[in-house]
Amino acid sequence: MKRYKVFDKGLISPFQNFQYEVKKQYICDNFDTNKNEECSNGFYATKIDGITYSWNSSSQKEIWLVEVGGEKVEINQYKMRYEKIKLIRKCTKKEIIEEAKKVEEKIGYKLSSVLYPKNPLKGKAKKVTKKDIENLKKWDSVKDSVWNSVRASVGDSVKDSVWASVRDSVWNSVGALISSLFLNIKEWKYIYHKKGENPFQPGIDLWNRGFIPSYDGQTWRLHSGKNAEIVYEENKK
């Protein structure tokens, strides 16, 4: 069977600090068949939807395609252990994104975006268009509702994966981004919107365009680029 396994740089297992070798067949002599033991003797690997457990795109981690066999204990998508394992090859980002997209409709969220979230504050600062300003004005009318709505509608299941990537002043944009990950939500709580539409789409569009909005109580700003450069300002009063 083919599975995926996440390694620290140098083919080090992130939890057991064990170094693997490519193409070598590993066999666990004391494999634990007890399904009540989530963490026990055996080699761990998962299907594509389970690698979020140990993956972090901002770190020096690698995803490898592996071959597993022998006895197995598959508790859930994150906890699968096997008696035998062999590393086949390192996976590319493109490959992982393609495989993730294949299962998104089934699992109900954008796994590819969770694995590789877009960082709007990278590279050169973007130029602001009329559409971006229009989205900023729309965002002004819905931003205060985003966290209550997102928490009530989808919970906090993926919030921690992106929480630390921005400062306090732009958490609402993160909330909008999180709302965009879920494919099956057609009605968002605590805010009026047309059925099937995401009321926080203006914030999502700004994020995907490479902008982070901020507001100090008087002036709206759009930030872009690796230095969070201010590329647009508008006094609301």
QUIVENCOR-V925395 format. One record per residue. RES is the residue in three letters. PHI is phi in radians with two decimals (999 if undefined). Layout:
res=(RES RES)
phi=(PHI PHI)
This chain:
res=(MET LYS ARG TYR LYS VAL PHE ASP LYS GLY LEU ILE SER PRO PHE GLN ASN PHE GLN TYR GLU VAL LYS LYS GLN TYR ILE CYS ASP ASN PHE ASP THR ASN LYS ASN GLU GLU CYS SER ASN GLY PHE TYR ALA THR LYS ILE ASP GLY ILE THR TYR SER TRP ASN SER SER SER GLN LYS GLU ILE TRP LEU VAL GLU VAL GLY GLY GLU LYS VAL GLU ILE ASN GLN TYR LYS MET ARG TYR GLU LYS ILE LYS LEU ILE ARG LYS CYS THR LYS LYS GLU ILE ILE GLU GLU ALA LYS LYS VAL GLU GLU LYS ILE GLY TYR LYS LEU SER SER VAL LEU TYR PRO LYS ASN PRO LEU LYS GLY LYS ALA LYS LYS VAL THR LYS LYS ASP ILE GLU ASN LEU LYS LYS TRP ASP SER VAL LYS ASP SER VAL TRP ASN SER VAL ARG ALA SER VAL GLY ASP SER VAL LYS ASP SER VAL TRP ALA SER VAL ARG ASP SER VAL TRP ASN SER VAL GLY ALA LEU ILE SER SER LEU PHE LEU ASN ILE LYS GLU TRP LYS TYR ILE TYR HIS LYS LYS GLY GLU ASN PRO PHE GLN PRO GLY ILE ASP LEU TRP ASN ARG GLY PHE ILE PRO SER TYR ASP GLY GLN THR TRP ARG LEU HIS SER GLY LYS ASN ALA GLU ILE VAL TYR GLU GLU ASN LYS LYS)
phi=(999 -1.70 -2.44 -2.08 -2.41 -1.67 -2.20 -1.29 -0.97 1.65 1.03 -1.73 -1.10 -1.19 -1.89 -1.82 0.99 -1.76 -1.63 -1.71 -2.11 -1.22 1.22 -1.48 -1.49 -1.86 -2.25 -1.53 -1.27 -2.12 -1.00 -1.66 -1.60 -1.33 -1.26 -1.43 -1.78 -1.28 -2.12 -2.67 -1.21 2.60 -1.82 -1.73 -2.76 -2.44 -1.31 -1.05 -1.41 -1.82 -1.32 -1.10 -1.05 -2.16 -1.64 -2.59 -1.17 -1.54 -1.80 -1.61 -1.72 -2.29 -1.94 -2.09 -1.44 -2.24 -1.98 -2.08 -2.92 1.30 -1.25 -2.56 -2.35 -1.98 -1.42 -2.72 -1.15 -1.72 -2.14 -2.34 -2.19 -2.40 -1.29 -2.23 -2.68 -2.53 -1.36 -1.74 -2.86 -1.34 -1.60 -1.51 -1.04 -1.03 -1.10 -1.13 -1.08 -1.10 -1.17 -1.10 -1.11 -1.15 -1.87 -1.09 -1.12 -1.21 -1.51 1.56 -2.60 -1.43 -1.05 -1.05 -1.32 -1.20 -1.22 -2.28 -1.16 -1.34 -1.82 -1.23 -1.77 -2.28 1.29 -1.34 -1.13 -1.50 -1.52 -1.44 -1.92 -1.06 -1.12 -1.12 -1.15 -1.10 -1.15 -1.10 -1.17 -1.17 -1.09 -1.00 -1.47 -2.12 -1.02 -1.24 -1.69 -1.09 -1.24 -1.05 -1.20 -1.14 -1.05 -1.24 -1.53 -2.25 1.38 -1.88 -1.09 -2.11 -1.02 -1.11 -1.21 -2.15 -0.99 -1.38 -1.50 -2.40 -1.51 -0.94 -1.20 -2.13 -1.06 -1.05 -1.13 -1.13 -1.04 -1.11 -1.05 -1.06 -1.08 -1.31 -1.35 -1.71 -1.53 -1.77 -1.54 -1.87 -2.37 -1.76 -1.27 1.17 -2.64 -1.37 -2.87 -1.20 -1.04 1.59 -1.73 -1.57 -1.15 -1.78 -1.04 -1.00 -1.19 -1.12 -1.10 -1.10 -1.04 -1.18 -1.37 1.84 -2.20 -2.10 -1.48 -2.43 -2.50 -1.83 1.70 -2.40 -2.18 -1.53 -2.36 -1.98 -1.91 -2.71 1.48 -1.14 -1.76 0.88 -1.06 -1.34 -1.93 -2.78 -2.38 -2.60 -1.39 -1.33 -1.62)
